[in-house]
Amino acid sequence: MIPSDPEELDLLAAEHVLGTLDARQTEEVRRALPVNAVLRAAVEAWEARLVPMAGLALPEAPPPELWGRIETSLAARVPAAVRPLRRERFWKIWSVGATVVAAGLAAFLVFRPAEPPRMMTVLLTGSEQPAWLVEAEGGGLRLASLNARPVEAGRVQQLWALPPGATAPVSLGLIPAGASRANVAPGLVQPQAGMLIEITLEPPGGSPTGRPTGPILFIGRLARAGQS
Protein backbone atom coordinates (compact mmCIF):
# COMPACT_ATOMS: atom_id res chain seq x y z
CA MET A 1 0.00 0.00 0.00
CA ILE A 2 1.23 3.48 -0.85
CA PRO A 3 1.10 5.45 2.44
CA SER A 4 -1.17 8.47 2.68
CA ASP A 5 0.93 10.13 5.38
CA PRO A 6 3.07 12.78 3.58
CA GLU A 7 6.21 12.00 5.59
CA GLU A 8 6.00 8.25 5.06
CA LEU A 9 5.23 8.74 1.37
CA ASP A 10 8.27 11.01 1.02
CA LEU A 11 10.52 8.39 2.64
CA LEU A 12 9.10 5.72 0.31
CA ALA A 13 9.91 7.95 -2.68
CA ALA A 14 13.48 8.43 -1.41
CA GLU A 15 14.02 4.68 -0.99
CA HIS A 16 12.59 4.07 -4.47
CA VAL A 17 15.04 6.51 -6.04
CA LEU A 18 17.94 5.02 -4.07
CA GLY A 19 16.93 1.51 -5.11
CA THR A 20 16.72 0.13 -1.55
CA LEU A 21 13.15 -1.21 -1.84
CA ASP A 22 12.55 -4.90 -2.42
CA ALA A 23 11.14 -6.16 -5.73
CA ARG A 24 7.52 -6.18 -4.51
CA GLN A 25 7.66 -2.63 -3.16
CA THR A 26 9.45 -1.37 -6.27
CA GLU A 27 6.77 -2.84 -8.52
CA GLU A 28 4.03 -1.34 -6.34
CA VAL A 29 5.59 2.13 -6.62
CA ARG A 30 5.98 1.77 -10.39
CA ARG A 31 2.31 0.87 -10.77
CA ALA A 32 1.25 3.80 -8.60
CA LEU A 33 3.38 6.48 -10.25
CA PRO A 34 1.13 7.09 -13.30
CA VAL A 35 -1.98 7.56 -11.15
CA ASN A 36 -0.60 9.06 -7.91
CA ALA A 37 0.43 12.66 -8.54
CA VAL A 38 1.69 13.21 -4.98
CA LEU A 39 3.95 10.15 -5.14
CA ARG A 40 5.16 11.15 -8.60
CA ALA A 41 6.08 14.64 -7.39
CA ALA A 42 7.96 13.19 -4.40
CA VAL A 43 9.93 10.80 -6.62
CA GLU A 44 10.80 13.61 -9.04
CA ALA A 45 11.96 15.80 -6.14
CA TRP A 46 14.24 13.06 -4.79
CA GLU A 47 15.62 12.38 -8.27
CA ALA A 48 16.49 16.07 -8.58
CA ARG A 49 18.31 15.89 -5.24
CA LEU A 50 20.15 12.63 -5.69
CA VAL A 51 21.08 12.59 -9.38
CA PRO A 52 23.80 15.26 -8.87
CA MET A 53 25.43 12.93 -6.35
CA ALA A 54 26.49 10.70 -9.20
CA GLY A 55 29.11 13.37 -9.79
CA LEU A 56 30.66 12.63 -6.38
CA ALA A 57 32.07 9.36 -7.69
CA LEU A 58 35.49 9.62 -9.26
CA PRO A 59 35.47 8.85 -13.00
CA GLU A 60 37.14 5.65 -14.10
CA ALA A 61 38.66 5.47 -17.55
CA PRO A 62 37.66 2.44 -19.66
CA PRO A 63 40.38 0.01 -20.74
CA PRO A 64 42.31 1.35 -23.79
CA GLU A 65 41.29 -1.61 -25.93
CA LEU A 66 37.55 -1.19 -25.23
CA TRP A 67 36.83 1.37 -27.97
CA GLY A 68 38.63 -0.75 -30.55
CA ARG A 69 36.51 -3.77 -29.64
CA ILE A 70 33.32 -1.67 -29.89
CA GLU A 71 34.26 -0.30 -33.32
CA THR A 72 35.16 -3.75 -34.58
CA SER A 73 31.89 -5.19 -33.28
CA LEU A 74 29.80 -2.42 -34.86
CA ALA A 75 31.62 -2.63 -38.18
CA ALA A 76 30.91 -6.35 -38.38
CA ARG A 77 27.17 -5.77 -37.94
CA VAL A 78 26.66 -2.85 -40.39
CA PRO A 79 26.57 -3.60 -44.16
CA ALA A 80 29.53 -1.98 -45.93
CA ALA A 81 27.28 -0.22 -48.47
CA VAL A 82 25.54 1.87 -45.85
CA ARG A 83 28.44 2.65 -43.53
CA PRO A 84 29.72 5.83 -45.26
CA LEU A 85 26.21 7.29 -45.65
CA ARG A 86 25.27 6.68 -42.02
CA ARG A 87 28.56 7.99 -40.72
CA GLU A 88 28.36 11.17 -42.82
CA ARG A 89 24.76 11.77 -41.78
CA PHE A 90 25.59 11.18 -38.14
CA TRP A 91 28.38 13.75 -38.12
CA LYS A 92 26.22 16.34 -39.92
CA ILE A 93 23.43 15.89 -37.37
CA TRP A 94 25.89 15.90 -34.50
CA SER A 95 27.54 19.10 -35.75
CA VAL A 96 24.24 20.99 -36.05
CA GLY A 97 22.97 19.66 -32.73
CA ALA A 98 26.19 20.50 -30.91
CA THR A 99 26.10 24.07 -32.24
CA VAL A 100 22.52 24.58 -31.06
CA VAL A 101 23.24 23.11 -27.63
CA ALA A 102 26.41 25.18 -27.23
CA ALA A 103 24.55 28.39 -28.12
CA GLY A 104 21.75 27.61 -25.69
CA LEU A 105 24.20 26.71 -22.92
CA ALA A 106 26.17 29.92 -23.46
CA ALA A 107 23.02 32.01 -23.14
CA PHE A 108 22.00 30.11 -20.03
CA LEU A 109 25.38 30.66 -18.35
CA VAL A 110 25.43 34.38 -19.21
CA PHE A 111 21.96 35.18 -17.86
CA ARG A 112 21.82 32.70 -14.96
CA PRO A 113 22.53 34.31 -11.56
CA ALA A 114 25.58 32.98 -9.75
CA GLU A 115 24.79 30.27 -7.23
CA PRO A 116 26.91 28.95 -4.38
CA PRO A 117 28.36 25.48 -5.00
CA ARG A 118 25.95 22.75 -3.97
CA MET A 119 27.38 20.38 -1.37
CA MET A 120 25.95 17.15 -0.07
CA THR A 121 26.78 13.71 1.25
CA VAL A 122 25.08 10.48 2.26
CA LEU A 123 25.83 9.29 5.77
CA LEU A 124 26.53 5.56 5.71
CA THR A 125 26.32 2.86 8.33
CA GLY A 126 29.30 0.68 9.20
CA SER A 127 28.04 -1.77 6.59
CA GLU A 128 27.99 0.96 3.90
CA GLN A 129 24.19 1.28 3.87
CA PRO A 130 22.71 4.77 3.20
CA ALA A 131 21.10 6.26 6.29
CA TRP A 132 20.86 10.06 5.98
CA LEU A 133 21.07 12.53 3.10
CA VAL A 134 22.83 15.75 4.16
CA GLU A 135 22.63 18.91 2.05
CA ALA A 136 24.26 22.28 2.67
CA GLU A 137 21.64 25.01 2.37
CA GLY A 138 21.87 28.72 3.12
CA GLY A 139 24.89 28.33 5.38
CA GLY A 140 23.22 25.54 7.36
CA LEU A 141 22.57 21.85 6.87
CA ARG A 142 19.43 19.89 6.04
CA LEU A 143 19.14 16.19 6.86
CA ALA A 144 16.63 13.66 5.57
CA SER A 145 16.46 10.07 6.74
CA LEU A 146 16.83 7.47 4.01
CA ASN A 147 16.49 4.38 6.14
CA ALA A 148 15.14 5.16 9.61
CA ARG A 149 16.37 2.93 12.44
CA PRO A 150 15.15 2.81 16.04
CA VAL A 151 17.48 4.35 18.62
CA GLU A 152 18.64 2.24 21.56
CA ALA A 153 16.50 2.89 24.65
CA GLY A 154 17.98 5.49 26.97
CA ARG A 155 20.32 6.89 24.30
CA VAL A 156 20.19 9.79 21.84
CA GLN A 157 21.70 10.54 18.45
CA GLN A 158 24.06 13.51 18.33
CA LEU A 159 25.21 15.24 15.14
CA TRP A 160 28.82 16.39 14.72
CA ALA A 161 30.92 18.20 12.11
CA LEU A 162 34.68 18.14 11.66
CA PRO A 163 35.83 20.88 9.22
CA PRO A 164 39.04 20.29 7.26
CA GLY A 165 42.05 21.15 9.41
CA ALA A 166 40.09 21.08 12.69
CA THR A 167 41.39 18.94 15.53
CA ALA A 168 38.06 18.28 17.25
CA PRO A 169 34.48 17.88 16.01
CA VAL A 170 31.82 20.49 16.71
CA SER A 171 28.44 19.43 18.10
CA LEU A 172 25.52 20.42 15.87
CA GLY A 173 22.89 19.26 18.34
CA LEU A 174 20.70 16.24 19.01
CA ILE A 175 18.44 14.52 16.50
CA PRO A 176 14.97 14.08 18.02
CA ALA A 177 13.92 10.47 18.57
CA GLY A 178 11.95 9.14 15.62
CA ALA A 179 12.66 12.20 13.47
CA SER A 180 13.05 11.65 9.75
CA ARG A 181 14.25 15.20 9.10
CA ALA A 182 16.52 17.66 10.90
CA ASN A 183 17.94 21.10 10.23
CA VAL A 184 21.10 22.81 11.42
CA ALA A 185 20.74 26.58 11.53
CA PRO A 186 23.40 28.77 9.89
CA GLY A 187 26.10 29.96 12.27
CA LEU A 188 26.88 26.74 14.10
CA VAL A 189 29.34 25.67 11.41
CA GLN A 190 30.27 26.83 7.91
CA PRO A 191 29.63 23.97 5.46
CA GLN A 192 32.64 23.33 3.25
CA ALA A 193 33.88 20.62 0.94
CA GLY A 194 35.71 17.88 2.81
CA MET A 195 33.90 18.50 6.09
CA LEU A 196 33.21 15.26 7.95
CA ILE A 197 29.64 14.77 9.20
CA GLU A 198 28.84 12.03 11.71
CA ILE A 199 26.12 10.89 14.07
CA THR A 200 27.07 9.18 17.33
CA LEU A 201 25.11 7.39 20.03
CA GLU A 202 25.25 9.36 23.29
CA PRO A 203 23.68 9.40 26.76
CA PRO A 204 20.47 11.41 27.37
CA GLY A 205 21.11 15.11 26.88
CA GLY A 206 24.09 14.48 24.64
CA SER A 207 27.79 14.00 25.21
CA PRO A 208 28.81 15.22 28.69
CA THR A 209 32.33 16.11 27.50
CA GLY A 210 31.63 18.15 24.37
CA ARG A 211 33.34 15.44 22.35
CA PRO A 212 31.86 12.23 20.92
CA THR A 213 31.83 9.51 23.57
CA GLY A 214 29.64 6.83 21.96
CA PRO A 215 30.00 4.73 18.83
CA ILE A 216 29.68 6.34 15.40
CA LEU A 217 26.38 5.27 13.85
CA PHE A 218 26.59 7.11 10.52
CA ILE A 219 29.36 9.02 8.78
CA GLY A 220 30.03 10.87 5.51
CA ARG A 221 32.03 13.75 4.03
CA LEU A 222 30.57 16.82 2.30
CA ALA A 223 31.56 17.23 -1.35
CA ARG A 224 30.54 19.55 -4.14
CA ALA A 225 27.96 17.96 -6.41
CA GLY A 226 29.56 17.16 -9.74
CA GLN A 227 33.08 17.29 -8.31
CA SER A 228 35.50 14.82 -9.88
TORMIMI-70994 format. One record per residue (C-alpha): y, x, z; residue in one letter. Coordinates in nm, 4 decimals. Layout:
BEGIN
<y->Y	x->X	z->Z	res->A>
...
This chain:
BEGIN
<y->0.0000	x->0.0000	z->0.0000	res->M>
<y->0.3482	x->0.1232	z->-0.0854	res->I>
<y->0.5453	x->0.1102	z->0.2441	res->P>
<y->0.8473	x->-0.1170	z->0.2682	res->S>
<y->1.0128	x->0.0933	z->0.5381	res->D>
<y->1.2778	x->0.3071	z->0.3581	res->P>
<y->1.2001	x->0.6214	z->0.5589	res->E>
<y->0.8246	x->0.6001	z->0.5057	res->E>
<y->0.8738	x->0.5232	z->0.1368	res->L>
<y->1.1009	x->0.8273	z->0.1023	res->D>
<y->0.8387	x->1.0517	z->0.2637	res->L>
<y->0.5725	x->0.9103	z->0.0312	res->L>
<y->0.7952	x->0.9913	z->-0.2676	res->A>
<y->0.8429	x->1.3483	z->-0.1412	res->A>
<y->0.4685	x->1.4021	z->-0.0990	res->E>
<y->0.4072	x->1.2589	z->-0.4466	res->H>
<y->0.6512	x->1.5041	z->-0.6043	res->V>
<y->0.5018	x->1.7945	z->-0.4065	res->L>
<y->0.1505	x->1.6935	z->-0.5114	res->G>
<y->0.0131	x->1.6721	z->-0.1553	res->T>
<y->-0.1214	x->1.3154	z->-0.1842	res->L>
<y->-0.4905	x->1.2546	z->-0.2419	res->D>
<y->-0.6156	x->1.1138	z->-0.5729	res->A>
<y->-0.6178	x->0.7518	z->-0.4515	res->R>
<y->-0.2625	x->0.7664	z->-0.3155	res->Q>
<y->-0.1368	x->0.9449	z->-0.6272	res->T>
<y->-0.2839	x->0.6765	z->-0.8524	res->E>
<y->-0.1342	x->0.4035	z->-0.6344	res->E>
<y->0.2128	x->0.5589	z->-0.6621	res->V>
<y->0.1774	x->0.5984	z->-1.0393	res->R>
<y->0.0870	x->0.2315	z->-1.0768	res->R>
<y->0.3802	x->0.1246	z->-0.8597	res->A>
<y->0.6481	x->0.3382	z->-1.0252	res->L>
<y->0.7086	x->0.1135	z->-1.3303	res->P>
<y->0.7563	x->-0.1977	z->-1.1152	res->V>
<y->0.9056	x->-0.0601	z->-0.7910	res->N>
<y->1.2659	x->0.0432	z->-0.8543	res->A>
<y->1.3207	x->0.1691	z->-0.4984	res->V>
<y->1.0154	x->0.3952	z->-0.5140	res->L>
<y->1.1146	x->0.5163	z->-0.8597	res->R>
<y->1.4640	x->0.6076	z->-0.7391	res->A>
<y->1.3193	x->0.7955	z->-0.4403	res->A>
<y->1.0802	x->0.9927	z->-0.6622	res->V>
<y->1.3609	x->1.0804	z->-0.9041	res->E>
<y->1.5799	x->1.1958	z->-0.6140	res->A>
<y->1.3064	x->1.4240	z->-0.4794	res->W>
<y->1.2379	x->1.5616	z->-0.8266	res->E>
<y->1.6073	x->1.6491	z->-0.8584	res->A>
<y->1.5892	x->1.8308	z->-0.5238	res->R>
<y->1.2628	x->2.0150	z->-0.5688	res->L>
<y->1.2592	x->2.1077	z->-0.9376	res->V>
<y->1.5256	x->2.3802	z->-0.8866	res->P>
<y->1.2930	x->2.5428	z->-0.6348	res->M>
<y->1.0701	x->2.6491	z->-0.9196	res->A>
<y->1.3369	x->2.9113	z->-0.9788	res->G>
<y->1.2630	x->3.0659	z->-0.6379	res->L>
<y->0.9363	x->3.2067	z->-0.7693	res->A>
<y->0.9617	x->3.5486	z->-0.9262	res->L>
<y->0.8852	x->3.5466	z->-1.2998	res->P>
<y->0.5651	x->3.7141	z->-1.4095	res->E>
<y->0.5469	x->3.8659	z->-1.7552	res->A>
<y->0.2438	x->3.7659	z->-1.9658	res->P>
<y->0.0013	x->4.0384	z->-2.0740	res->P>
<y->0.1352	x->4.2308	z->-2.3785	res->P>
<y->-0.1610	x->4.1287	z->-2.5931	res->E>
<y->-0.1187	x->3.7546	z->-2.5226	res->L>
<y->0.1375	x->3.6828	z->-2.7965	res->W>
<y->-0.0752	x->3.8633	z->-3.0553	res->G>
<y->-0.3766	x->3.6507	z->-2.9643	res->R>
<y->-0.1667	x->3.3324	z->-2.9891	res->I>
<y->-0.0299	x->3.4260	z->-3.3322	res->E>
<y->-0.3751	x->3.5162	z->-3.4580	res->T>
<y->-0.5191	x->3.1894	z->-3.3280	res->S>
<y->-0.2419	x->2.9801	z->-3.4856	res->L>
<y->-0.2628	x->3.1620	z->-3.8177	res->A>
<y->-0.6355	x->3.0913	z->-3.8380	res->A>
<y->-0.5769	x->2.7170	z->-3.7936	res->R>
<y->-0.2852	x->2.6658	z->-4.0392	res->V>
<y->-0.3600	x->2.6568	z->-4.4163	res->P>
<y->-0.1978	x->2.9529	z->-4.5932	res->A>
<y->-0.0215	x->2.7279	z->-4.8471	res->A>
<y->0.1873	x->2.5542	z->-4.5847	res->V>
<y->0.2651	x->2.8441	z->-4.3535	res->R>
<y->0.5828	x->2.9719	z->-4.5257	res->P>
<y->0.7292	x->2.6212	z->-4.5651	res->L>
<y->0.6683	x->2.5272	z->-4.2019	res->R>
<y->0.7991	x->2.8563	z->-4.0719	res->R>
<y->1.1173	x->2.8356	z->-4.2824	res->E>
<y->1.1768	x->2.4758	z->-4.1784	res->R>
<y->1.1176	x->2.5587	z->-3.8144	res->F>
<y->1.3750	x->2.8380	z->-3.8119	res->W>
<y->1.6344	x->2.6221	z->-3.9917	res->K>
<y->1.5887	x->2.3425	z->-3.7373	res->I>
<y->1.5897	x->2.5885	z->-3.4501	res->W>
<y->1.9097	x->2.7537	z->-3.5751	res->S>
<y->2.0991	x->2.4242	z->-3.6049	res->V>
<y->1.9662	x->2.2972	z->-3.2734	res->G>
<y->2.0496	x->2.6194	z->-3.0906	res->A>
<y->2.4073	x->2.6095	z->-3.2239	res->T>
<y->2.4577	x->2.2520	z->-3.1064	res->V>
<y->2.3107	x->2.3238	z->-2.7629	res->V>
<y->2.5179	x->2.6407	z->-2.7232	res->A>
<y->2.8386	x->2.4546	z->-2.8115	res->A>
<y->2.7606	x->2.1750	z->-2.5686	res->G>
<y->2.6707	x->2.4198	z->-2.2925	res->L>
<y->2.9919	x->2.6174	z->-2.3456	res->A>
<y->3.2014	x->2.3024	z->-2.3144	res->A>
<y->3.0106	x->2.2000	z->-2.0026	res->F>
<y->3.0665	x->2.5380	z->-1.8352	res->L>
<y->3.4381	x->2.5428	z->-1.9209	res->V>
<y->3.5177	x->2.1963	z->-1.7856	res->F>
<y->3.2700	x->2.1819	z->-1.4964	res->R>
<y->3.4311	x->2.2533	z->-1.1564	res->P>
<y->3.2984	x->2.5583	z->-0.9750	res->A>
<y->3.0267	x->2.4790	z->-0.7229	res->E>
<y->2.8946	x->2.6914	z->-0.4383	res->P>
<y->2.5476	x->2.8363	z->-0.5001	res->P>
<y->2.2747	x->2.5952	z->-0.3969	res->R>
<y->2.0382	x->2.7379	z->-0.1370	res->M>
<y->1.7146	x->2.5948	z->-0.0070	res->M>
<y->1.3713	x->2.6784	z->0.1252	res->T>
<y->1.0480	x->2.5083	z->0.2256	res->V>
<y->0.9288	x->2.5829	z->0.5773	res->L>
<y->0.5562	x->2.6525	z->0.5709	res->L>
<y->0.2860	x->2.6324	z->0.8332	res->T>
<y->0.0682	x->2.9298	z->0.9205	res->G>
<y->-0.1769	x->2.8038	z->0.6588	res->S>
<y->0.0959	x->2.7991	z->0.3900	res->E>
<y->0.1280	x->2.4193	z->0.3870	res->Q>
<y->0.4766	x->2.2709	z->0.3202	res->P>
<y->0.6257	x->2.1098	z->0.6291	res->A>
<y->1.0063	x->2.0859	z->0.5978	res->W>
<y->1.2527	x->2.1068	z->0.3104	res->L>
<y->1.5748	x->2.2828	z->0.4159	res->V>
<y->1.8913	x->2.2627	z->0.2049	res->E>
<y->2.2281	x->2.4259	z->0.2670	res->A>
<y->2.5008	x->2.1638	z->0.2373	res->E>
<y->2.8724	x->2.1866	z->0.3123	res->G>
<y->2.8334	x->2.4891	z->0.5380	res->G>
<y->2.5541	x->2.3222	z->0.7359	res->G>
<y->2.1846	x->2.2565	z->0.6870	res->L>
<y->1.9892	x->1.9431	z->0.6041	res->R>
<y->1.6186	x->1.9143	z->0.6856	res->L>
<y->1.3659	x->1.6626	z->0.5573	res->A>
<y->1.0071	x->1.6460	z->0.6744	res->S>
<y->0.7469	x->1.6829	z->0.4012	res->L>
<y->0.4381	x->1.6489	z->0.6143	res->N>
<y->0.5158	x->1.5144	z->0.9608	res->A>
<y->0.2930	x->1.6374	z->1.2440	res->R>
<y->0.2812	x->1.5151	z->1.6045	res->P>
<y->0.4350	x->1.7483	z->1.8622	res->V>
<y->0.2244	x->1.8637	z->2.1559	res->E>
<y->0.2887	x->1.6499	z->2.4649	res->A>
<y->0.5494	x->1.7984	z->2.6966	res->G>
<y->0.6894	x->2.0323	z->2.4297	res->R>
<y->0.9788	x->2.0188	z->2.1838	res->V>
<y->1.0543	x->2.1696	z->1.8446	res->Q>
<y->1.3513	x->2.4064	z->1.8335	res->Q>
<y->1.5242	x->2.5214	z->1.5140	res->L>
<y->1.6388	x->2.8816	z->1.4719	res->W>
<y->1.8197	x->3.0922	z->1.2113	res->A>
<y->1.8143	x->3.4679	z->1.1657	res->L>
<y->2.0881	x->3.5830	z->0.9221	res->P>
<y->2.0294	x->3.9040	z->0.7261	res->P>
<y->2.1145	x->4.2049	z->0.9408	res->G>
<y->2.1084	x->4.0095	z->1.2687	res->A>
<y->1.8937	x->4.1394	z->1.5533	res->T>
<y->1.8276	x->3.8063	z->1.7246	res->A>
<y->1.7883	x->3.4484	z->1.6013	res->P>
<y->2.0489	x->3.1818	z->1.6710	res->V>
<y->1.9430	x->2.8437	z->1.8101	res->S>
<y->2.0418	x->2.5524	z->1.5869	res->L>
<y->1.9265	x->2.2885	z->1.8341	res->G>
<y->1.6244	x->2.0704	z->1.9009	res->L>
<y->1.4522	x->1.8442	z->1.6500	res->I>
<y->1.4083	x->1.4971	z->1.8020	res->P>
<y->1.0473	x->1.3924	z->1.8567	res->A>
<y->0.9139	x->1.1951	z->1.5620	res->G>
<y->1.2204	x->1.2656	z->1.3466	res->A>
<y->1.1649	x->1.3055	z->0.9751	res->S>
<y->1.5200	x->1.4249	z->0.9103	res->R>
<y->1.7660	x->1.6521	z->1.0897	res->A>
<y->2.1104	x->1.7939	z->1.0228	res->N>
<y->2.2809	x->2.1096	z->1.1424	res->V>
<y->2.6581	x->2.0737	z->1.1533	res->A>
<y->2.8766	x->2.3397	z->0.9893	res->P>
<y->2.9959	x->2.6099	z->1.2268	res->G>
<y->2.6738	x->2.6884	z->1.4099	res->L>
<y->2.5669	x->2.9342	z->1.1407	res->V>
<y->2.6828	x->3.0268	z->0.7908	res->Q>
<y->2.3969	x->2.9629	z->0.5457	res->P>
<y->2.3327	x->3.2642	z->0.3250	res->Q>
<y->2.0624	x->3.3883	z->0.0939	res->A>
<y->1.7883	x->3.5713	z->0.2807	res->G>
<y->1.8502	x->3.3896	z->0.6092	res->M>
<y->1.5259	x->3.3209	z->0.7950	res->L>
<y->1.4771	x->2.9640	z->0.9197	res->I>
<y->1.2028	x->2.8841	z->1.1710	res->E>
<y->1.0894	x->2.6120	z->1.4075	res->I>
<y->0.9182	x->2.7072	z->1.7330	res->T>
<y->0.7390	x->2.5113	z->2.0031	res->L>
<y->0.9365	x->2.5254	z->2.3288	res->E>
<y->0.9395	x->2.3679	z->2.6765	res->P>
<y->1.1408	x->2.0475	z->2.7369	res->P>
<y->1.5113	x->2.1113	z->2.6880	res->G>
<y->1.4480	x->2.4087	z->2.4636	res->G>
<y->1.4001	x->2.7788	z->2.5212	res->S>
<y->1.5223	x->2.8808	z->2.8692	res->P>
<y->1.6106	x->3.2331	z->2.7503	res->T>
<y->1.8151	x->3.1627	z->2.4374	res->G>
<y->1.5436	x->3.3340	z->2.2354	res->R>
<y->1.2234	x->3.1855	z->2.0922	res->P>
<y->0.9508	x->3.1831	z->2.3570	res->T>
<y->0.6835	x->2.9639	z->2.1957	res->G>
<y->0.4731	x->2.9997	z->1.8833	res->P>
<y->0.6337	x->2.9681	z->1.5401	res->I>
<y->0.5274	x->2.6378	z->1.3848	res->L>
<y->0.7106	x->2.6594	z->1.0521	res->F>
<y->0.9023	x->2.9364	z->0.8776	res->I>
<y->1.0873	x->3.0033	z->0.5508	res->G>
<y->1.3747	x->3.2035	z->0.4029	res->R>
<y->1.6823	x->3.0575	z->0.2303	res->L>
<y->1.7230	x->3.1564	z->-0.1347	res->A>
<y->1.9551	x->3.0537	z->-0.4138	res->R>
<y->1.7961	x->2.7956	z->-0.6406	res->A>
<y->1.7165	x->2.9557	z->-0.9737	res->G>
<y->1.7287	x->3.3082	z->-0.8306	res->Q>
<y->1.4816	x->3.5500	z->-0.9883	res->S>
